[in-house]
Amino acid sequence: MLVTLDTPYIDTTAADLRFALGLPLQPALRTLSVALPDGEEVVLRLLGASHQVRFRDVDETVACLPSLPAGLPSTFARPGYRFTAAVRTLSPDEFAAACDELRRRARAEEHALAGAFPGARDALTVLAARPVPGGAGWWTAHAYPQTGELVTTETVVTQQR
């Protein structure tokens, strides 16, 4: 699902993103609850500052929250939880093509939530969830048109209940 948000786009960069587990729920612009085949649920939360995902006892936040000290790690793991992130700086043509592909994926994937911010054509945040053996996985993408940065994350949670 691709939605145009009512919230204006505020310039930021990938360097402003912070990663945290266990934060309280932040105000969400949109949410999507994804029912998994085993009866569990992943809740995708699109924030004005980026994203939050809730699954089982995991509350993952990747957002521009200056009060948090840690930046965005390239990897983070603990038993039953694995997070990876990548930041790419693209040429204007590459960036536009990547954003077009993100829009296509957001429309095509059954369990995707994407927000397009007004005022900047390629200011996008996309989240998508899927079942994995023993749990759930999700990927996200955050596009920053003013810098040509594309931030992607991938998470897999397989911890036992």
Residue pairs with C-beta under 8 A, 6 or more apart in sequence:
1 32
1 106
1 107
1 112
1 113
1 114
2 103
2 106
2 107
2 114
2 115
2 116
3 30
3 113
3 114
3 115
3 116
4 115
4 116
4 118
5 29
5 30
5 46
5 48
5 115
5 116
5 117
5 118
6 29
6 118
7 29
7 48
7 117
8 117
8 118
8 119
9 117
9 118
9 119
9 120
9 123
10 48
11 146
12 64
12 144
13 144
13 146
13 147
13 149
14 72
14 87
14 142
14 144
14 147
14 149
14 151
15 71
16 64
16 66
17 50
17 62
17 63
17 64
17 71
17 72
17 142
17 151
18 61
18 62
18 63
18 64
18 65
18 66
18 68
18 69
18 70
18 71
18 72
19 60
19 61
19 62
19 70
19 71
19 72
19 73
19 76
19 83
19 85
20 60
20 61
20 65
20 68
20 70
21 58
21 59
21 60
21 61
21 81
22 59
23 52
23 59
23 61
23 65
24 59
25 45
25 52
25 54
25 59
26 45
26 47
26 49
26 52
26 61
26 63
26 65
27 47
27 48
28 45
28 46
28 47
28 52
29 46
29 47
29 48
29 115
30 45
30 46
30 113
30 115
31 43
31 44
31 45
31 46
31 113
32 43
32 44
32 111
32 112
32 113
32 127
33 41
33 42
33 43
33 44
34 41
34 42
34 43
34 44
34 111
34 129
34 136
35 41
36 42
36 131
36 136
37 131
38 131
40 55
40 56
40 136
41 55
42 53
42 54
42 55
42 111
42 129
42 136
42 138
43 53
43 54
43 55
44 51
44 53
44 111
44 113
44 127
44 128
44 129
44 138
45 51
45 52
45 53
45 54
45 127
46 113
46 114
46 115
46 125
46 127
47 61
47 63
47 125
49 63
49 64
49 65
50 61
50 62
50 63
50 64
50 125
50 140
50 142
51 61
51 62
51 63
51 125
51 127
51 140
51 142
52 59
52 60
52 61
52 62
52 63
53 59
53 60
53 127
53 129
53 138
53 140
53 155
54 60
55 129
55 135
55 136
55 138
55 157
56 135
56 157
56 159
56 161
57 159
58 81
58 157
60 83
60 155
62 72
62 85
62 140
62 142
62 151
62 153
72 85
72 87
72 151
73 83
73 85
74 84
74 85
74 86
75 82
75 83
75 84
75 85
76 82
76 83
77 83
79 159
80 135
80 157
80 158
80 159
80 160
81 155
81 156
81 157
81 158
81 159
82 155
82 156
83 153
83 154
83 155
84 153
84 154
84 155
85 151
85 152
85 153
85 154
86 151
86 152
86 153
87 149
87 150
87 151
88 149
88 150
88 152
89 147
89 148
89 149
90 98
90 148
90 149
90 150
91 148
92 148
94 148
95 122
95 143
95 145
95 148
95 150
96 122
98 143
98 150
99 121
99 122
99 124
99 143
99 145
102 114
102 124
102 126
102 141
102 143
103 114
103 116
103 124
105 112
105 126
105 128
106 112
106 113
106 114
106 126
106 128
109 128
111 128
111 129
111 130
112 126
112 127
112 128
113 126
113 127
113 128
114 124
114 125
114 126
114 127
115 124
115 125
115 126
116 123
116 124
117 123
117 124
117 125
120 145
120 146
121 145
122 143
122 145
123 143
123 144
123 145
124 141
124 142
124 143
125 140
125 141
125 142
125 143
126 140
126 141
127 138
127 139
127 140
128 138
128 139
128 140
129 136
129 137
129 138
130 136
130 137
130 138
131 137
132 156
132 158
133 158
134 158
134 160
135 156
135 157
135 158
135 159
136 156
136 157
137 154
137 155
137 156
137 157
138 154
138 155
139 152
139 153
139 154
139 155
140 151
140 152
140 153
141 150
141 151
141 152
141 153
142 150
142 151
142 152
143 149
143 150
143 151
144 150
144 151
